[in-house]
């Protein structure tokens, strides 16, 4: 993890988000459960962002002939 700062950020953020989502999903009130699902959606988007950037960068690069 010495050179992968984004990876370190993803691990730290995902740990915090998963624990928060688990706590919210365990609540009996539907408002808090909905917020737990929103936190999970934010986590999915957080992981999809670097993946999408990587895929777009490789698709935009010219292929050698």
Predicted model as a PDB file, atoms N, CA, C, CB and O in Angstrom, pLDDT in the B-factor column:
MODEL        1                                                                  
ATOM      1  N   UNK A   1       0.825  -1.190   0.000  1.00 61.00           N  
ATOM      2  CA  UNK A   1       0.000   0.000   0.000  1.00 61.00           C  
ATOM      3  C   UNK A   1       0.868   1.252   0.000  1.00 61.00           C  
ATOM      4  CB  UNK A   1      -0.938  -0.001   1.203  1.00 61.00           C  
ATOM      5  O   UNK A   1       0.354   2.354   0.189  1.00 61.00           O  
ATOM      6  N   UNK A   2       2.120   1.107  -0.200  1.00 68.00           N  
ATOM      7  CA  UNK A   2       3.003   2.259  -0.162  1.00 68.00           C  
ATOM      8  C   UNK A   2       2.688   3.238  -1.286  1.00 68.00           C  
ATOM      9  CB  UNK A   2       4.450   1.812  -0.249  1.00 68.00           C  
ATOM     10  O   UNK A   2       2.718   4.449  -1.063  1.00 68.00           O  
ATOM     11  N   UNK A   3       2.388   2.752  -2.481  1.00 75.00           N  
ATOM     12  CA  UNK A   3       2.148   3.628  -3.619  1.00 75.00           C  
ATOM     13  C   UNK A   3       0.690   3.701  -4.032  1.00 75.00           C  
ATOM     14  CB  UNK A   3       2.963   3.177  -4.777  1.00 75.00           C  
ATOM     15  O   UNK A   3       0.349   4.437  -4.958  1.00 75.00           O  
ATOM     16  N   UNK A   4      -0.158   2.970  -3.380  1.00 81.00           N  
ATOM     17  CA  UNK A   4      -1.564   2.930  -3.764  1.00 81.00           C  
ATOM     18  C   UNK A   4      -2.410   3.672  -2.728  1.00 81.00           C  
ATOM     19  CB  UNK A   4      -2.048   1.468  -3.915  1.00 81.00           C  
ATOM     20  O   UNK A   4      -3.031   3.064  -1.855  1.00 81.00           O  
ATOM     21  N   UNK A   5      -2.415   4.984  -2.847  1.00 83.00           N  
ATOM     22  CA  UNK A   5      -3.148   5.805  -1.888  1.00 83.00           C  
ATOM     23  C   UNK A   5      -4.651   5.620  -2.071  1.00 83.00           C  
ATOM     24  CB  UNK A   5      -2.767   7.291  -2.041  1.00 83.00           C  
ATOM     25  O   UNK A   5      -5.391   5.601  -1.088  1.00 83.00           O  
ATOM     26  N   UNK A   6      -5.111   5.484  -3.302  1.00 79.00           N  
ATOM     27  CA  UNK A   6      -6.540   5.270  -3.538  1.00 79.00           C  
ATOM     28  C   UNK A   6      -6.998   3.947  -2.922  1.00 79.00           C  
ATOM     29  CB  UNK A   6      -6.847   5.287  -5.049  1.00 79.00           C  
ATOM     30  O   UNK A   6      -8.094   3.873  -2.367  1.00 79.00           O  
ATOM     31  N   UNK A   7      -6.188   2.925  -3.013  1.00 81.00           N  
ATOM     32  CA  UNK A   7      -6.529   1.649  -2.395  1.00 81.00           C  
ATOM     33  C   UNK A   7      -6.631   1.754  -0.882  1.00 81.00           C  
ATOM     34  CB  UNK A   7      -5.506   0.603  -2.766  1.00 81.00           C  
ATOM     35  O   UNK A   7      -7.524   1.166  -0.272  1.00 81.00           O  
ATOM     36  N   UNK A   8      -5.725   2.497  -0.283  1.00 86.00           N  
ATOM     37  CA  UNK A   8      -5.772   2.705   1.164  1.00 86.00           C  
ATOM     38  C   UNK A   8      -7.037   3.463   1.545  1.00 86.00           C  
ATOM     39  CB  UNK A   8      -4.522   3.469   1.647  1.00 86.00           C  
ATOM     40  O   UNK A   8      -7.683   3.128   2.537  1.00 86.00           O  
ATOM     41  N   UNK A   9      -7.397   4.482   0.767  1.00 83.00           N  
ATOM     42  CA  UNK A   9      -8.620   5.233   1.022  1.00 83.00           C  
ATOM     43  C   UNK A   9      -9.852   4.346   0.871  1.00 83.00           C  
ATOM     44  CB  UNK A   9      -8.714   6.429   0.077  1.00 83.00           C  
ATOM     45  O   UNK A   9     -10.779   4.438   1.676  1.00 83.00           O  
ATOM     46  N   UNK A  10      -9.875   3.488  -0.150  1.00 82.00           N  
ATOM     47  CA  UNK A  10     -11.023   2.605  -0.357  1.00 82.00           C  
ATOM     48  C   UNK A  10     -11.194   1.624   0.796  1.00 82.00           C  
ATOM     49  CB  UNK A  10     -10.872   1.842  -1.667  1.00 82.00           C  
ATOM     50  O   UNK A  10     -12.320   1.345   1.208  1.00 82.00           O  
ATOM     51  N   UNK A  11     -10.106   1.106   1.312  1.00 87.00           N  
ATOM     52  CA  UNK A  11     -10.193   0.174   2.444  1.00 87.00           C  
ATOM     53  C   UNK A  11     -10.721   0.884   3.684  1.00 87.00           C  
ATOM     54  CB  UNK A  11      -8.815  -0.455   2.741  1.00 87.00           C  
ATOM     55  O   UNK A  11     -11.594   0.362   4.378  1.00 87.00           O  
ATOM     56  N   UNK A  12     -10.198   2.059   3.960  1.00 88.00           N  
ATOM     57  CA  UNK A  12     -10.641   2.800   5.147  1.00 88.00           C  
ATOM     58  C   UNK A  12     -12.099   3.242   5.019  1.00 88.00           C  
ATOM     59  CB  UNK A  12      -9.743   4.024   5.373  1.00 88.00           C  
ATOM     60  O   UNK A  12     -12.874   3.116   5.967  1.00 88.00           O  
ATOM     61  N   UNK A  13     -12.465   3.752   3.863  1.00 84.00           N  
ATOM     62  CA  UNK A  13     -13.840   4.226   3.663  1.00 84.00           C  
ATOM     63  C   UNK A  13     -14.825   3.065   3.654  1.00 84.00           C  
ATOM     64  CB  UNK A  13     -13.951   5.016   2.351  1.00 84.00           C  
ATOM     65  O   UNK A  13     -15.914   3.181   4.215  1.00 84.00           O  
ATOM     66  N   UNK A  14     -14.465   1.949   3.030  1.00 90.00           N  
ATOM     67  CA  UNK A  14     -15.393   0.824   2.972  1.00 90.00           C  
ATOM     68  C   UNK A  14     -15.595   0.206   4.350  1.00 90.00           C  
ATOM     69  CB  UNK A  14     -14.889  -0.232   1.993  1.00 90.00           C  
ATOM     70  O   UNK A  14     -16.695  -0.247   4.669  1.00 90.00           O  
ATOM     71  N   UNK A  15     -14.555   0.182   5.163  1.00 92.00           N  
ATOM     72  CA  UNK A  15     -14.703  -0.332   6.518  1.00 92.00           C  
ATOM     73  C   UNK A  15     -15.676   0.520   7.323  1.00 92.00           C  
ATOM     74  CB  UNK A  15     -13.346  -0.386   7.217  1.00 92.00           C  
ATOM     75  O   UNK A  15     -16.541  -0.006   8.023  1.00 92.00           O  
ATOM     76  N   UNK A  16     -15.533   1.818   7.221  1.00 89.00           N  
ATOM     77  CA  UNK A  16     -16.431   2.722   7.942  1.00 89.00           C  
ATOM     78  C   UNK A  16     -17.856   2.629   7.407  1.00 89.00           C  
ATOM     79  CB  UNK A  16     -15.929   4.165   7.841  1.00 89.00           C  
ATOM     80  O   UNK A  16     -18.812   2.625   8.184  1.00 89.00           O  
ATOM     81  N   UNK A  17     -18.003   2.553   6.090  1.00 88.00           N  
ATOM     82  CA  UNK A  17     -19.341   2.504   5.503  1.00 88.00           C  
ATOM     83  C   UNK A  17     -20.050   1.184   5.795  1.00 88.00           C  
ATOM     84  CB  UNK A  17     -19.258   2.718   4.003  1.00 88.00           C  
ATOM     85  O   UNK A  17     -21.259   1.178   6.030  1.00 88.00           O  
ATOM     86  N   UNK A  18     -19.334   0.082   5.786  1.00 93.00           N  
ATOM     87  CA  UNK A  18     -19.965  -1.209   6.054  1.00 93.00           C  
ATOM     88  C   UNK A  18     -20.437  -1.280   7.498  1.00 93.00           C  
ATOM     89  CB  UNK A  18     -18.993  -2.361   5.754  1.00 93.00           C  
ATOM     90  O   UNK A  18     -21.525  -1.786   7.771  1.00 93.00           O  
ATOM     91  N   UNK A  19     -19.637  -0.782   8.415  1.00 93.00           N  
ATOM     92  CA  UNK A  19     -20.064  -0.818   9.818  1.00 93.00           C  
ATOM     93  C   UNK A  19     -21.244   0.119  10.053  1.00 93.00           C  
ATOM     94  CB  UNK A  19     -18.899  -0.440  10.745  1.00 93.00           C  
ATOM     95  O   UNK A  19     -22.141  -0.207  10.831  1.00 93.00           O  
ATOM     96  N   UNK A  20     -21.258   1.267   9.400  1.00 90.00           N  
ATOM     97  CA  UNK A  20     -22.393   2.184   9.527  1.00 90.00           C  
ATOM     98  C   UNK A  20     -23.650   1.602   8.907  1.00 90.00           C  
ATOM     99  CB  UNK A  20     -22.070   3.524   8.878  1.00 90.00           C  
ATOM    100  O   UNK A  20     -24.736   1.719   9.473  1.00 90.00           O  
ATOM    101  N   UNK A  21     -23.509   0.975   7.749  1.00 92.00           N  
ATOM    102  CA  UNK A  21     -24.665   0.378   7.087  1.00 92.00           C  
ATOM    103  C   UNK A  21     -25.230  -0.771   7.911  1.00 92.00           C  
ATOM    104  CB  UNK A  21     -24.285  -0.114   5.688  1.00 92.00           C  
ATOM    105  O   UNK A  21     -26.449  -0.926   7.992  1.00 92.00           O  
ATOM    106  N   UNK A  22     -24.379  -1.568   8.516  1.00 94.00           N  
ATOM    107  CA  UNK A  22     -24.867  -2.679   9.337  1.00 94.00           C  
ATOM    108  C   UNK A  22     -25.646  -2.166  10.536  1.00 94.00           C  
ATOM    109  CB  UNK A  22     -23.702  -3.555   9.806  1.00 94.00           C  
ATOM    110  O   UNK A  22     -26.668  -2.738  10.914  1.00 94.00           O  
ATOM    111  N   UNK A  23     -25.161  -1.090  11.129  1.00 95.00           N  
ATOM    112  CA  UNK A  23     -25.870  -0.516  12.271  1.00 95.00           C  
ATOM    113  C   UNK A  23     -27.215   0.068  11.850  1.00 95.00           C  
ATOM    114  CB  UNK A  23     -25.016   0.565  12.938  1.00 95.00           C  
ATOM    115  O   UNK A  23     -28.209  -0.094  12.557  1.00 95.00           O  
ATOM    116  N   UNK A  24     -27.252   0.740  10.710  1.00 94.00           N  
ATOM    117  CA  UNK A  24     -28.505   1.329  10.241  1.00 94.00           C  
ATOM    118  C   UNK A  24     -29.502   0.264   9.792  1.00 94.00           C  
ATOM    119  CB  UNK A  24     -28.233   2.294   9.098  1.00 94.00           C  
ATOM    120  O   UNK A  24     -30.703   0.410  10.020  1.00 94.00           O  
ATOM    121  N   UNK A  25     -29.024  -0.793   9.165  1.00 94.00           N  
ATOM    122  CA  UNK A  25     -29.936  -1.845   8.697  1.00 94.00           C  
ATOM    123  C   UNK A  25     -30.523  -2.647   9.852  1.00 94.00           C  
ATOM    124  CB  UNK A  25     -29.212  -2.783   7.741  1.00 94.00           C  
ATOM    125  O   UNK A  25     -31.549  -3.305   9.682  1.00 94.00           O  
ATOM    126  N   UNK A  26     -29.904  -2.605  10.999  1.00 94.00           N  
ATOM    127  CA  UNK A  26     -30.419  -3.308  12.165  1.00 94.00           C  
ATOM    128  C   UNK A  26     -31.486  -2.537  12.927  1.00 94.00           C  
ATOM    129  CB  UNK A  26     -29.298  -3.629  13.085  1.00 94.00           C  
ATOM    130  O   UNK A  26     -32.039  -3.047  13.901  1.00 94.00           O  
ATOM    131  N   UNK A  27     -31.777  -1.331  12.503  1.00 94.00           N  
ATOM    132  CA  UNK A  27     -32.764  -0.506  13.197  1.00 94.00           C  
ATOM    133  C   UNK A  27     -34.184  -0.927  12.822  1.00 94.00           C  
ATOM    134  CB  UNK A  27     -32.545   0.980  12.871  1.00 94.00           C  
ATOM    135  O   UNK A  27     -34.419  -1.331  11.683  1.00 94.00           O  
ATOM    136  N   UNK A  28     -35.128  -0.840  13.747  1.00 94.00           N  
ATOM    137  CA  UNK A  28     -36.509  -1.232  13.436  1.00 94.00           C  
ATOM    138  C   UNK A  28     -37.266  -0.181  12.617  1.00 94.00           C  
ATOM    139  CB  UNK A  28     -37.262  -1.501  14.720  1.00 94.00           C  
ATOM    140  O   UNK A  28     -38.247  -0.517  11.954  1.00 94.00           O  
ATOM    141  N   UNK A  29     -36.835   1.067  12.651  1.00 95.00           N  
ATOM    142  CA  UNK A  29     -37.525   2.133  11.922  1.00 95.00           C  
ATOM    143  C   UNK A  29     -37.137   2.082  10.443  1.00 95.00           C  
ATOM    144  CB  UNK A  29     -37.186   3.526  12.528  1.00 95.00           C  
ATOM    145  O   UNK A  29     -35.963   1.931  10.103  1.00 95.00           O  
ATOM    146  N   UNK A  30     -38.136   2.211   9.573  1.00 95.00           N  
ATOM    147  CA  UNK A  30     -37.877   2.098   8.134  1.00 95.00           C  
ATOM    148  C   UNK A  30     -37.048   3.263   7.604  1.00 95.00           C  
ATOM    149  CB  UNK A  30     -39.190   2.020   7.374  1.00 95.00           C  
ATOM    150  O   UNK A  30     -36.332   3.103   6.615  1.00 95.00           O  
ATOM    151  N   UNK A  31     -37.128   4.425   8.236  1.00 96.00           N  
ATOM    152  CA  UNK A  31     -36.315   5.569   7.808  1.00 96.00           C  
ATOM    153  C   UNK A  31     -34.824   5.256   7.934  1.00 96.00           C  
ATOM    154  CB  UNK A  31     -36.666   6.819   8.640  1.00 96.00           C  
ATOM    155  O   UNK A  31     -34.046   5.550   7.026  1.00 96.00           O  
ATOM    156  N   UNK A  32     -34.434   4.669   9.041  1.00 96.00           N  
ATOM    157  CA  UNK A  32     -33.030   4.344   9.257  1.00 96.00           C  
ATOM    158  C   UNK A  32     -32.572   3.183   8.368  1.00 96.00           C  
ATOM    159  CB  UNK A  32     -32.794   4.002  10.723  1.00 96.00           C  
ATOM    160  O   UNK A  32     -31.432   3.163   7.904  1.00 96.00           O  
ATOM    161  N   UNK A  33     -33.463   2.223   8.136  1.00 95.00           N  
ATOM    162  CA  UNK A  33     -33.115   1.131   7.207  1.00 95.00           C  
ATOM    163  C   UNK A  33     -32.906   1.669   5.801  1.00 95.00           C  
ATOM    164  CB  UNK A  33     -34.216   0.048   7.197  1.00 95.00           C  
ATOM    165  O   UNK A  33     -32.002   1.220   5.096  1.00 95.00           O  
ATOM    166  N   UNK A  34     -33.736   2.634   5.379  1.00 96.00           N  
ATOM    167  CA  UNK A  34     -33.565   3.242   4.054  1.00 96.00           C  
ATOM    168  C   UNK A  34     -32.229   3.974   3.975  1.00 96.00           C  
ATOM    169  CB  UNK A  34     -34.726   4.216   3.746  1.00 96.00           C  
ATOM    170  O   UNK A  34     -31.568   3.950   2.937  1.00 96.00           O  
ATOM    171  N   UNK A  35     -31.833   4.618   5.060  1.00 95.00           N  
ATOM    172  CA  UNK A  35     -30.524   5.262   5.079  1.00 95.00           C  
ATOM    173  C   UNK A  35     -29.400   4.232   5.019  1.00 95.00           C  
ATOM    174  CB  UNK A  35     -30.379   6.126   6.329  1.00 95.00           C  
ATOM    175  O   UNK A  35     -28.343   4.499   4.448  1.00 95.00           O  
ATOM    176  N   UNK A  36     -29.620   3.066   5.601  1.00 94.00           N  
ATOM    177  CA  UNK A  36     -28.632   1.993   5.507  1.00 94.00           C  
ATOM    178  C   UNK A  36     -28.465   1.517   4.075  1.00 94.00           C  
ATOM    179  CB  UNK A  36     -29.030   0.826   6.397  1.00 94.00           C  
ATOM    180  O   UNK A  36     -27.345   1.263   3.632  1.00 94.00           O  
ATOM    181  N   UNK A  37     -29.568   1.394   3.348  1.00 96.00           N  
ATOM    182  CA  UNK A  37     -29.477   1.024   1.932  1.00 96.00           C  
ATOM    183  C   UNK A  37     -28.800   2.124   1.125  1.00 96.00           C  
ATOM    184  CB  UNK A  37     -30.873   0.735   1.361  1.00 96.00           C  
ATOM    185  O   UNK A  37     -28.075   1.834   0.173  1.00 96.00           O  
ATOM    186  N   UNK A  38     -29.026   3.380   1.491  1.00 95.00           N  
ATOM    187  CA  UNK A  38     -28.353   4.487   0.806  1.00 95.00           C  
ATOM    188  C   UNK A  38     -26.846   4.441   1.054  1.00 95.00           C  
ATOM    189  CB  UNK A  38     -28.926   5.839   1.274  1.00 95.00           C  
ATOM    190  O   UNK A  38     -26.058   4.751   0.161  1.00 95.00           O  
ATOM    191  N   UNK A  39     -26.455   4.060   2.242  1.00 93.00           N  
ATOM    192  CA  UNK A  39     -25.026   3.922   2.549  1.00 93.00           C  
ATOM    193  C   UNK A  39     -24.422   2.788   1.725  1.00 93.00           C  
ATOM    194  CB  UNK A  39     -24.811   3.662   4.065  1.00 93.00           C  
ATOM    195  O   UNK A  39     -23.307   2.921   1.222  1.00 93.00           O  
ATOM    196  N   UNK A  40     -25.137   1.684   1.582  1.00 94.00           N  
ATOM    197  CA  UNK A  40     -24.645   0.590   0.740  1.00 94.00           C  
ATOM    198  C   UNK A  40     -24.535   1.003  -0.721  1.00 94.00           C  
ATOM    199  CB  UNK A  40     -25.560  -0.619   0.864  1.00 94.00           C  
ATOM    200  O   UNK A  40     -23.596   0.611  -1.414  1.00 94.00           O  
ATOM    201  N   UNK A  41     -25.490   1.790  -1.186  1.00 94.00           N  
ATOM    202  CA  UNK A  41     -25.423   2.308  -2.551  1.00 94.00           C  
ATOM    203  C   UNK A  41     -24.205   3.211  -2.717  1.00 94.00           C  
ATOM    204  CB  UNK A  41     -26.710   3.077  -2.903  1.00 94.00           C  
ATOM    205  O   UNK A  41     -23.523   3.145  -3.740  1.00 94.00           O  
ATOM    206  N   UNK A  42     -23.929   4.047  -1.730  1.00 90.00           N  
ATOM    207  CA  UNK A  42     -22.737   4.902  -1.778  1.00 90.00           C  
ATOM    208  C   UNK A  42     -21.461   4.062  -1.814  1.00 90.00           C  
ATOM    209  CB  UNK A  42     -22.708   5.853  -0.567  1.00 90.00           C  
ATOM    210  O   UNK A  42     -20.491   4.427  -2.478  1.00 90.00           O  
ATOM    211  N   UNK A  43     -21.466   2.948  -1.106  1.00 91.00           N  
ATOM    212  CA  UNK A  43     -20.309   2.058  -1.118  1.00 91.00           C  
ATOM    213  C   UNK A  43     -20.110   1.421  -2.493  1.00 91.00           C  
ATOM    214  CB  UNK A  43     -20.468   0.971  -0.055  1.00 91.00           C  
ATOM    215  O   UNK A  43     -18.984   1.317  -2.978  1.00 91.00           O  
ATOM    216  N   UNK A  44     -21.195   1.003  -3.107  1.00 92.00           N  
ATOM    217  CA  UNK A  44     -21.104   0.426  -4.453  1.00 92.00           C  
ATOM    218  C   UNK A  44     -20.591   1.473  -5.437  1.00 92.00           C  
ATOM    219  CB  UNK A  44     -22.482  -0.117  -4.913  1.00 92.00           C  
ATOM    220  O   UNK A  44     -19.743   1.170  -6.277  1.00 92.00           O  
ATOM    221  N   UNK A  45     -21.093   2.692  -5.340  1.00 90.00           N  
ATOM    222  CA  UNK A  45     -20.624   3.761  -6.223  1.00 90.00           C  
ATOM    223  C   UNK A  45     -19.162   4.101  -5.961  1.00 90.00           C  
ATOM    224  CB  UNK A  45     -21.486   5.008  -6.048  1.00 90.00           C  
ATOM    225  O   UNK A  45     -18.423   4.433  -6.888  1.00 90.00           O  
ATOM    226  N   UNK A  46     -18.747   4.020  -4.712  1.00 84.00           N  
ATOM    227  CA  UNK A  46     -17.355   4.295  -4.377  1.00 84.00           C  
ATOM    228  C   UNK A  46     -16.421   3.270  -5.007  1.00 84.00           C  
ATOM    229  CB  UNK A  46     -17.168   4.312  -2.864  1.00 84.00           C  
ATOM    230  O   UNK A  46     -15.319   3.620  -5.429  1.00 84.00           O  
ATOM    231  N   UNK A  47     -16.841   2.013  -5.079  1.00 85.00           N  
ATOM    232  CA  UNK A  47     -16.029   0.986  -5.731  1.00 85.00           C  
ATOM    233  C   UNK A  47     -16.156   1.025  -7.249  1.00 85.00           C  
ATOM    234  CB  UNK A  47     -16.423  -0.385  -5.224  1.00 85.00           C  
ATOM    235  O   UNK A  47     -15.223   0.639  -7.953  1.00 85.00           O  
ATOM    236  N   UNK A  48     -17.288   1.483  -7.760  1.00 89.00           N  
ATOM    237  CA  UNK A  48     -17.479   1.526  -9.205  1.00 89.00           C  
ATOM    238  C   UNK A  48     -16.724   2.686  -9.849  1.00 89.00           C  
ATOM    239  CB  UNK A  48     -18.958   1.631  -9.529  1.00 89.00           C  
ATOM    240  O   UNK A  48     -16.367   2.612 -11.024  1.00 89.00           O  
ATOM    241  N   UNK A  49     -16.480   3.746  -9.100  1.00 84.00           N  
ATOM    242  CA  UNK A  49     -15.832   4.924  -9.658  1.00 84.00           C  
ATOM    243  C   UNK A  49     -14.419   4.618 -10.174  1.00 84.00           C  
ATOM    244  CB  UNK A  49     -15.775   6.022  -8.610  1.00 84.00           C  
ATOM    245  O   UNK A  49     -14.148   4.928 -11.335  1.00 84.00           O  
ATOM    246  N   UNK A  50     -13.506   4.035  -9.396  1.00 78.00           N  
ATOM    247  CA  UNK A  50     -12.178   3.739  -9.945  1.00 78.00           C  
ATOM    248  C   UNK A  50     -12.225   2.679 -11.044  1.00 78.00           C  
ATOM    249  CB  UNK A  50     -11.248   3.279  -8.834  1.00 78.00           C  
ATOM    250  O   UNK A  50     -11.436   2.724 -11.988  1.00 78.00           O  
ATOM    251  N   UNK A  51     -13.143   1.734 -10.922  1.00 82.00           N  
ATOM    252  CA  UNK A  51     -13.265   0.714 -11.958  1.00 82.00           C  
ATOM    253  C   UNK A  51     -13.703   1.324 -13.282  1.00 82.00           C  
ATOM    254  CB  UNK A  51     -14.253  -0.367 -11.528  1.00 82.00           C  
ATOM    255  O   UNK A  51     -13.166   0.980 -14.335  1.00 82.00           O  
ATOM    256  N   UNK A  52     -14.682   2.233 -13.232  1.00 85.00           N  
ATOM    257  CA  UNK A  52     -15.147   2.896 -14.448  1.00 85.00           C  
ATOM    258  C   UNK A  52     -14.050   3.776 -15.042  1.00 85.00           C  
ATOM    259  CB  UNK A  52     -16.397   3.735 -14.155  1.00 85.00           C  
ATOM    260  O   UNK A  52     -13.881   3.815 -16.261  1.00 85.00           O  
ATOM    261  N   UNK A  53     -13.307   4.478 -14.197  1.00 83.00           N  
ATOM    262  CA  UNK A  53     -12.212   5.314 -14.700  1.00 83.00           C  
ATOM    263  C   UNK A  53     -11.142   4.459 -15.364  1.00 83.00           C  
ATOM    264  CB  UNK A  53     -11.595   6.142 -13.560  1.00 83.00           C  
ATOM    265  O   UNK A  53     -10.583   4.846 -16.390  1.00 83.00           O  
ATOM    266  N   UNK A  54     -10.857   3.303 -14.784  1.00 81.00           N  
ATOM    267  CA  UNK A  54      -9.858   2.411 -15.363  1.00 81.00           C  
ATOM    268  C   UNK A  54     -10.326   1.862 -16.709  1.00 81.00           C  
ATOM    269  CB  UNK A  54      -9.552   1.261 -14.402  1.00 81.00           C  
ATOM    270  O   UNK A  54      -9.555   1.798 -17.667  1.00 81.00           O  
ATOM    271  N   UNK A  55     -11.615   1.462 -16.770  1.00 82.00           N  
ATOM    272  CA  UNK A  55     -12.154   0.915 -18.024  1.00 82.00           C  
ATOM    273  C   UNK A  55     -12.202   1.977 -19.120  1.00 82.00           C  
ATOM    274  CB  UNK A  55     -13.559   0.340 -17.795  1.00 82.00           C  
ATOM    275  O   UNK A  55     -11.907   1.681 -20.278  1.00 82.00           O  
ATOM    276  N   UNK A  56     -12.569   3.209 -18.767  1.00 84.00           N  
ATOM    277  CA  UNK A  56     -12.628   4.272 -19.768  1.00 84.00           C  
ATOM    278  C   UNK A  56     -11.231   4.649 -20.249  1.00 84.00           C  
ATOM    279  CB  UNK A  56     -13.339   5.502 -19.198  1.00 84.00           C  
ATOM    280  O   UNK A  56     -11.040   4.981 -21.419  1.00 84.00           O  
ATOM    281  N   UNK A  57     -10.267   4.599 -19.354  1.00 80.00           N  
ATOM    282  CA  UNK A  57      -8.898   4.939 -19.757  1.00 80.00           C  
ATOM    283  C   UNK A  57      -8.344   3.897 -20.717  1.00 80.00           C  
ATOM    284  CB  UNK A  57      -7.986   5.060 -18.525  1.00 80.00           C  
ATOM    285  O   UNK A  57      -7.662   4.254 -21.678  1.00 80.00           O  
ATOM    286  N   UNK A  58      -8.620   2.613 -20.480  1.00 76.00           N  
ATOM    287  CA  UNK A  58      -8.109   1.573 -21.381  1.00 76.00           C  
ATOM    288  C   UNK A  58      -8.865   1.571 -22.700  1.00 76.00           C  
ATOM    289  CB  UNK A  58      -8.207   0.194 -20.721  1.00 76.00           C  
ATOM    290  O   UNK A  58      -8.300   1.210 -23.732  1.00 76.00           O  
ATOM    291  N   UNK A  59     -10.144   1.972 -22.686  1.00 73.00           N  
ATOM    292  CA  UNK A  59     -10.900   2.022 -23.934  1.00 73.00           C  
ATOM    293  C   UNK A  59     -10.478   3.203 -24.787  1.00 73.00           C  
ATOM    294  CB  UNK A  59     -12.392   2.096 -23.650  1.00 73.00           C  
ATOM    295  O   UNK A  59     -10.571   3.131 -26.012  1.00 73.00           O  
ATOM    296  N   UNK A  60     -10.015   4.288 -24.179  1.00 73.00           N  
ATOM    297  CA  UNK A  60      -9.617   5.478 -24.918  1.00 73.00           C  
ATOM    298  C   UNK A  60      -8.196   5.380 -25.455  1.00 73.00           C  
ATOM    299  CB  UNK A  60      -9.745   6.694 -24.038  1.00 73.00           C  
ATOM    300  O   UNK A  60      -7.841   6.120 -26.373  1.00 73.00           O  
ATOM    301  N   UNK A  61      -7.381   4.498 -24.916  1.00 69.00           N  
ATOM    302  CA  UNK A  61      -6.010   4.386 -25.382  1.00 69.00           C  
ATOM    303  C   UNK A  61      -5.976   3.686 -26.736  1.00 69.00           C  
ATOM    304  CB  UNK A  61      -5.147   3.628 -24.358  1.00 69.00           C  
ATOM    305  O   UNK A  61      -6.702   2.717 -26.963  1.00 69.00           O  
ATOM    306  N   UNK A  62      -5.123   4.187 -27.636  1.00 68.00           N  
ATOM    307  CA  UNK A  62      -5.044   3.565 -28.972  1.00 68.00           C  
ATOM    308  C   UNK A  62      -4.379   2.201 -28.907  1.00 68.00           C  
ATOM    309  CB  UNK A  62      -4.274   4.469 -29.944  1.00 68.00           C  
ATOM    310  O   UNK A  62      -3.470   1.975 -28.108  1.00 68.00           O  
ATOM    311  N   UNK A  63      -4.836   1.313 -29.743  1.00 63.00           N  
ATOM    312  CA  UNK A  63      -4.249  -0.031 -29.792  1.00 63.00           C  
ATOM    313  C   UNK A  63      -3.108  -0.034 -30.781  1.00 63.00           C  
ATOM    314  CB  UNK A  63      -5.306  -1.099 -30.179  1.00 63.00           C  
ATOM    315  O   UNK A  63      -3.252   0.498 -31.882  1.00 63.00           O  
ATOM    316  N   UNK A  64      -1.974  -0.617 -30.423  1.00 63.00           N  
ATOM    317  CA  UNK A  64      -0.846  -0.671 -31.366  1.00 63.00           C  
ATOM    318  C   UNK A  64      -1.138  -1.644 -32.503  1.00 63.00           C  
ATOM    319  CB  UNK A  64       0.450  -1.084 -30.638  1.00 63.00           C  
ATOM    320  O   UNK A  64      -1.728  -2.705 -32.299  1.00 63.00           O  
ATOM    321  N   UNK A  65      -0.713  -1.260 -33.700  1.00 61.00           N  
ATOM    322  CA  UNK A  65      -0.935  -2.134 -34.866  1.00 61.00           C  
ATOM    323  C   UNK A  65       0.340  -2.685 -35.391  1.00 61.00           C  
ATOM    324  CB  UNK A  65      -1.643  -1.399 -35.966  1.00 61.00           C  
ATOM    325  O   UNK A  65       0.334  -3.436 -36.366  1.00 61.00           O  
TER     326      UNK A  65                                                      
ENDMDL                                                                          
END                                                                             
